[in-house]
Amino acid sequence: MPTRPCFVAVLLAAALAACSTTNSRTEFAAADPRAAGFDPERFERVDALVRSAVDEGRVAGASYLVLRDGRVAGQAAHGWADLEERVPLRTDTIVRIYSMTKMVTAVAALQLVEDGRLRLDDPITLQLPELAELRVQTGGTLEAPELAPLERPITVRHLLNHTAGFTYDIFGDTPVNEAYRRADLWSADTPEQFLAKVARLPLLRQPGLAFDYSIADDVLGILVGRASGTSLEEHVAARITGPLGLYDTAFDVPQVQRARIAVLHERQEGRLARAATLLNVQPEPGRGFASGGAGLFSTIGDYARFLQCLLQGGTLDGARILSRKMVELALQDSLAPGLPGGPPTMGWGLIAALRRPEPAASELGSPGMFWWGGAASTHFFVDPSERLVALVFMQHFPYDSARIQGAFQNAVYQALE
């Protein structure tokens, strides 16, 4: 029996969930920049910035969406979803959002905390006994590692704020990183296969001691499936994408919609060309497992609805996916001051990165804003104090090699009146 449900089944679950609530999807109201609190002339710099990245050949295509008070201040798509075939990029183009999946998986886990099925400080082995024998590599080599037992259990909270001791294979040249590379985690076709690979890997360090961006959300996604009694895909469809009307957001894409998926691009020998997918993220059911850290497809409009829901305290169009108090908790910095692993201005809540109040930030912003991005150069930031949601999407490797994200953030903020 397949472990990943067919997209049709997931879509049906989403439809049933939507029908079982009183909400219905309403589109964001249009507003000119001035009505949304922006200087119109200065706001033109946002579009000019994104358009120039395409015109100058730094990326094949780029789109953006800026909301203020739930109204569209500006939205456009420039360039190509498929440069080779000259398929235009549209505002409803489907993209791989990679690590922006993590925010959705985190919300799914927090829903289960509210349900009483999980607790933040529960050991993850209550749901994932396969990981009971994890050890930390303290020295030695890849072939002859020196291992130590865990000083404390890995908890759900550790997964949510990336302090569990896991890592990614690409983030270093330690024996642990090499062990990850040789494990070939992304060849797993099922959650069970993925966990079996993880169970044989050493941790980079003891849980709770440092922020290490990692496979934690992939482990968390499997835990969500077990705690919910379904699967990560089914839970997300029934409890998040269905109620919010995110019709183009899922771990698979129906065949009839695959022509809308943007091609991944990278620079090869001085020109833009097609790139291979990372982490085995495929639109067809049954190819790879549903990665809680990177596996979702979405559109810029869908993801903006998800972010607007968080900005509004967990509710949108009559659907509530999290309580107001849980959103408040999730947007508090969960990292101790001085904890190794992140820049001084970056904290991490239980959903995303947070702006700390330190004054040395590189981009304009506000304390308490939250943000993140995905490997193919998708990016968002949300500023509760300015009632602002902003996204810029590309499908380009390596992440932000065109140097757009920070400039986009500055362009949005400088236009505020």
N, C-alpha and C positions, 0 to 999 in steps of 0.2 A: 504494500500500500504506500503511495507516495507521501512523503512528509510535508511537501509544500503543496498547499491547495491550488488548484487551477485558478487563474485570475477570475474566471466567470463565477466561481464559488465565492471568492473574496468580494467581487463586485455585488453579488446577490446579498451577502452579509451586510455590506455597506448600505445597500438600498433598503433592506429591512430595518437597519438601525435608523436610517433617516426617516423612514415612515413611522417608526415607533415614537418619535419625538414630535414636538409641536413646531419645531423650527422649519423654515424653508430658506434656501439660499437667496440672498439678495446681493446684487452686484454693488461694488463700491460706487458711491455717487461721484460724478465728475465735478471738478471745481477748477477754476483757473488758479494759477499760483497765488495771486493776491488774495483770493477768497480763502485760501488755505494758510495764509499768514506768511507768504514768501514775497520778496521783491521780484516782480516778473522779469525785469531785465537781468538781475543777477542769477535768477533761476535758469535762464537760457544757457548759463555756463555748464549746467549739469548735462543737458543734451549735447552741447558742443564737445564736452569731454568724452562722452561715450561714443559719439559719432566719429570723432577724430581717431580713436583707437582702431576703428574699422577702416576709415579712409587711408590711414597711414600703413595699413597692412600688419598691424601688431596682433590683431585677432581676426578671425573670420566673421564673427558676428557678436553683438552684445545688445542686451536689453536692460531696461531699468524700470522701476516702479517706485514712486514716492507717495506715501499717504500721510496726511495730517488730519487728526480728528476723524479718521475713518473715511476721508474723502481723498480722491486722487488729485494730487498737485501736479503730477506729471508722469507720463508713461510713454515709452517708445521702444521699438526694436530696429536695429540697424544691421545691415550686412546679411550674412548667409548662415543658414542652419547646416547647409552642405555646400561648401565652396566649390568642390569639383563638379557637382551636378547643378550648381546655381539655383539651389532651393533657398528662397528667402527665409530669414529668421522672422518669426512672428511673435507677438506677445503671448500667444497660446502654444508655442512650441514646447514639446516635452523634453526635459533634460535630465541627465543624471545629476542628482544633487549631492552624492557622496556623503561627506561628513555632516551635512545639514540633516541627514537622517537621524543623527544622534539626538537632536532635540525632540524629535517625535518619539523615539524609543524612551527617552527620559520621561516624557509626559505619560507614556503608557505605564511605566513603572510607578510613577507617583499616583496614578489612578488606582493601582492595586494597593498602594499604601493607604489611600483613602477608603478602599473597600475592606481593609483589614486583612488582606491576603499576604501582604508583605509589611515588614517594618524596616526603617532605614538602617538600623543597627543589627539586623539579623545577619548571621553568617550565611554566605551564599551557598554553602554546602547543604543547607536545609533543602534547597531546591536542586542543587547541582552536586550530588555526592561524588561524581566522577572527578571533581577537583579537590578531593579531601587530602591527597598526598602531595600537593604542590610544595615546592621548596624554593629557597632563595639562593641564587649563585653568589657566593661571597669571594670567590677566587678561582684559581686553576685555569684550565683551558676548555675549549669546546669539547675535546675528546675526554678530558679528565677534570670535570668540574668539581669545585669544592662547594658543597651544598649545606644549607642550614635550615632547620625547621622554621615555620612562621612563628613570630613572637606574639602575634595576635591574628584572629581570623580576618579574612577578607569579608567585608560587609557590603550590603546593597549601597550604602552611602559611598564607600570607596569606589565602587563601579561608577556611580553617578558623577563623582568629581575627579576621576582619573588619578586616584591615589592608591590603587589596588596593588601596584607593583608590576603590572603588565607593561608592555611596550609595543611598538611596531617594528617590523624588520628593517624599515628604511631609516630609522632614527638613531643610527650610531654604528660603530664597528666593534662593539664588545662581543665577547663570546655568546652572550644572550641574544643579541641581534642576529648573529650568524645562525644560531640555533633556530630562530624564527624563520629565517630565510630558507633553511634546509627543510623545515617542517612543511613548507608550501601550504599554509593554512587555507588559502583561497581556492585550492583544488577540491575542498570538501563540498559534497553535494547535499549534505544533510546537517542539521544542528548536532546530531550525535557524532558524526565524523569530525566536525570542527572541534567539539569538546574533547574528543579522544586525542586529537593532535595537541590541543592546549595543555591537557593533563600531563603530557610528557615533556613540557617545556619548563625551564626554570624561570622564576620571577627575577626581574631586574634588581629589585630591592624590597625591603620589608614593607608590608601594607601600612599606609598612613604617613609615611615619612617624606614623600615628595610628590609633586604633580608630574606625572609622566603621561602625556597624551598617548592613547593606546587602543588596544582591541577591547577595552573594558565594555564598550557599548555593544559589541558583538556578543560577549558573554551575557550582558544584561538582557539583550533581546531574547536569548534562549531561556533565561530565567523568567522573563515576562510570559513567554509561552507556557512554561510549566506551571507557574503560579496562577495563570488565568484558566488553565485547563483546556486551552485551545492551541493556538500558535501565535507567534508575533504578528503574522500577516492578518489573521482573523481578528485578533484583538484590535489592531490599529484600524482595520476597516470598520469594525462594529462600534468602536468607542471614540475614534478621532476623525478619520477622513469621511466616514458616512455622516455623522451628525453635523459636521462643518461644511458638507457639500464640496469636498475636495475630490472632484470626479476624475481628475487626471493624476492622482497621487496614489501610488501602489508600488509593490515590489516587482510586479510584472506589468506588461503593457499588452492589451488585447491586440491580436494580429491586425484588426481593422484600423487601429490607431498607430501602428508602428511607423508609418510614413511620416508622422509628426515628430519623431524623435530626432533631435539634432545630432549631427556627426561630431565626434571628438576630434579636435585639431591640435597640432603641435608644429613647431618650426623644425623642418628637416632640410639641411643643406641650404639654408637661407630662404626657404619659402614655406608657406603654410601648406600642410598636408594632413591627410587622415591619420589619426592615432588609434592605437589599440586601447580597449577598455582596461581599466585597472580593477583589481580585486574581484575579477570574474563577475562583474555586475552586468547581467544579461536580461533582456526584456522577456525572453521566453520562459514559461513555467518549467521548472525542473532543471534548469541550468544554474548550478550553484545554489547555495542556501540563502535564505532571506537574512542578509547582513544587517543587524541592528545598528551598526556603525556607519554603513555606507550604501545600503542597497536600494534606496527609494528613487523612483522616478517622480517628477513633479513638473509643474509650470510655475512661472513667476507669480501669476495671479493666485493659484492655489496656495502657494507657500505664504504669500502676503496675508491671506485669510487666517492661516494658522497663527502667524505672528500677531495679527490684530486681535485675535482671540486672547492671546497671552497678555497683550497690552491692556485689554479690557478686563483683566482679572479672571480669565478662564471661560468667558462666555462670548458668543457671537450669534446673532440671528435667532435668539431664543434657545440655543443649545449651550449647555454648560459641560465642558470636558474636565475642568478642575475647579475646585473651590477657590474663592478669593484668598483664603488664608494659606492654602497650599501654594498658590502662585507667589504670594508674599515670601513664604519660606524658600521657595525654589530660586528666587531672585535675590537672596542674601548671599554674601560671599561665604563660602564654606571652607575656604583655605585659610590656614593660620598665617598671620603676617610673617614674612620672611621664609615661608615654606619654599624649598628649592623647586625649580622647574619652570617658572613663568616669569615674565617681565614684571617690574615693580607695579606698573599701573594695571596689570591684569589679574583679576581674581576669577573665581569660578563658582557659580551657584550650584544648583542641582540640575540645570538645564543647559546653560551656555556660559561663555566667558562674560565677565562683568568689568566695567570700568571702575577702578578704585579712585579715591579722591586725590591721590598724589598728583602733583602738578606737572610731571615730566612727560606727559603724553605726546605722541608724535602727530596725532590728528585732532581736529576739533571734536568736541563731544561734551557729555555731561556725566558726572558721577552717577552710577546706577544704570547706565545704558548697558544693554547686552547685545552680543553679536557672535557670529561665527561664519564659517564658509565651508566650501567643499572642494575637493582636490581638483576638479575641472574648472575652477575659478568662478564658482557661484559664491555670493557673499550677501550678508544682510546685517543691518544694525537696527535696534529698537531703542528709542529714548523715551522712557515714561514721563520725564519732566517736560519734554517738548511735545508729547503726544504724537510721536513720529515713528513711522515704519519706512525703511528704505532698503531696496534690494537692487543689486546689479548682477546679471547672470551672463556667463559665457560658457563655452565648452572648449576649454583650452588648457593644455599642459605645457610646462609645469604651472602649479598654482600661482596666479597673479604675476606671471613673468612679464606681462605687459604693463605692470605697475599702475593699475587702475583703481584698485580698491580704496586705498588711502586718499587718493585724489578725489574719488567720487564722494567719499564721506565729507571731505572738506568743502566740496562744491555744494553739497546739500546744506550744510550748516551755514556757510557764508551767505546763503540766500535768505535765511530767516530774517523776518523783520523784528 
